[in-house]
Amino acid sequence: MFFILLSIMVNKMVNTKQGKSRFVWTSENPRQAIRADVREARRSPVDTEQGEEEQMEDKPKLKLVGEDGNAYNLLGLAHRAAKEAGWPQDRWEKVRDKAISGNYDHLLFVLQEEFDVY
């Protein structure tokens, strides 16, 4: 349930006229979006054992423990792991664009979603 809420609550950093930055919702009505996602999740049950195995095979391994936590460094490590796994360039670009579309926490969430992070 937490990951459903987190995927909906993607914040976007914008600058105000006073020069201060603030977060705004990217969805017009997040409460309705959360309800729709919960309904969809209830409709399509997933076989966890088989589904996780299939996803793990497709996910390249990405070592983040002990690495520099700079966002650009994390993207570089992810790009290297994707290249070694044989990802096509367009797939990497989609993941990269999704990762940089939010804040630092969103970047980490996307990397954990797309890679086998250890």
C-alpha positions as CSV (number, residue, x, y, z in Angstrom):
1,M,0.0,0.0,0.0
2,F,2.9,2.4,0.8
3,F,4.4,2.0,-2.6
4,I,1.1,2.8,-4.3
5,L,0.8,6.0,-2.2
6,L,4.4,6.9,-2.9
7,S,4.0,6.4,-6.7
8,I,1.1,8.8,-6.7
9,M,2.6,11.4,-4.5
10,V,5.3,12.5,-6.9
11,N,6.2,16.1,-6.1
12,K,7.6,18.6,-8.5
13,M,10.0,21.4,-7.4
14,V,8.9,24.8,-8.8
15,N,10.2,28.3,-8.2
16,T,7.9,31.0,-6.8
17,K,8.1,34.7,-7.7
18,Q,9.7,35.4,-4.4
19,G,12.7,33.2,-5.4
20,K,11.8,30.4,-3.0
21,S,11.3,26.8,-4.1
22,R,8.4,24.8,-3.1
23,F,6.8,21.4,-3.9
24,V,3.6,21.1,-5.8
25,W,1.5,18.1,-6.7
26,T,1.8,16.8,-10.2
27,S,-1.7,15.2,-10.1
28,E,-4.7,17.5,-9.9
29,N,-6.5,15.4,-7.3
30,P,-4.2,12.9,-5.6
31,R,-7.0,11.4,-3.5
32,Q,-8.9,10.2,-6.6
33,A,-5.7,8.9,-8.2
34,I,-4.9,6.9,-5.0
35,R,-8.4,5.4,-5.0
36,A,-8.1,4.4,-8.7
37,D,-4.7,2.7,-8.1
38,V,-6.1,0.8,-5.1
39,R,-9.1,-0.4,-7.2
40,E,-6.8,-1.4,-10.0
41,A,-4.5,-3.3,-7.6
42,R,-7.5,-5.2,-6.1
43,R,-8.7,-6.2,-9.6
44,S,-5.4,-7.7,-10.8
45,P,-3.9,-10.1,-8.2
46,V,-0.2,-11.0,-8.8
47,D,1.3,-14.3,-8.1
48,T,4.2,-13.0,-5.9
49,E,6.5,-16.0,-6.2
50,Q,6.5,-16.2,-10.0
51,G,6.2,-12.5,-10.6
52,E,9.2,-11.6,-8.4
53,E,11.4,-14.2,-10.1
54,E,10.5,-12.9,-13.5
55,Q,11.2,-9.4,-12.5
56,M,14.5,-10.3,-10.8
57,E,15.8,-11.9,-14.0
58,D,15.1,-8.8,-16.0
59,K,16.5,-6.4,-13.4
60,P,20.3,-5.7,-13.6
61,K,22.2,-5.7,-10.3
62,L,23.1,-2.3,-9.1
63,K,25.4,-1.8,-6.1
64,L,24.7,1.4,-4.2
65,V,25.9,0.4,-0.7
66,G,29.1,2.2,0.0
67,E,28.9,4.4,-3.2
68,D,28.8,8.2,-3.4
69,G,25.1,9.2,-2.9
70,N,25.3,12.1,-5.5
71,A,22.4,11.9,-7.9
72,Y,24.6,12.1,-10.9
73,N,26.9,9.4,-9.6
74,L,23.8,7.1,-9.0
75,L,22.6,7.7,-12.5
76,G,26.1,6.9,-13.9
77,L,26.2,3.6,-11.9
78,A,22.7,2.8,-13.1
79,H,23.6,3.6,-16.7
80,R,26.7,1.3,-16.5
81,A,24.6,-1.5,-15.0
82,A,22.0,-1.1,-17.7
83,K,24.6,-1.2,-20.5
84,E,26.2,-4.4,-19.0
85,A,22.7,-6.0,-18.9
86,G,22.2,-5.2,-22.6
87,W,19.4,-2.7,-22.3
88,P,18.6,-0.9,-25.5
89,Q,19.3,2.9,-25.4
90,D,15.6,3.9,-25.6
91,R,14.8,1.7,-22.5
92,W,17.6,3.4,-20.5
93,E,16.4,6.9,-21.6
94,K,12.8,6.1,-20.4
95,V,14.1,5.0,-17.0
96,R,16.5,8.0,-16.8
97,D,13.7,10.4,-17.7
98,K,11.4,8.8,-15.1
99,A,14.1,9.0,-12.5
100,I,14.9,12.7,-13.0
101,S,11.3,13.8,-13.2
102,G,11.1,14.2,-9.5
103,N,13.2,14.9,-6.4
104,Y,16.0,12.8,-5.0
105,D,13.7,10.4,-3.2
106,H,11.9,9.8,-6.4
107,L,15.2,9.0,-8.1
108,L,16.0,6.4,-5.5
109,F,12.5,4.9,-5.8
110,V,12.8,4.5,-9.5
111,L,16.2,3.0,-9.3
112,Q,15.0,0.4,-6.7
113,E,12.0,-0.3,-9.0
114,E,14.0,-0.9,-12.1
115,F,17.2,-2.4,-10.7
116,D,18.1,-5.1,-8.2
117,V,19.7,-2.8,-5.7
118,Y,22.1,-4.1,-3.1
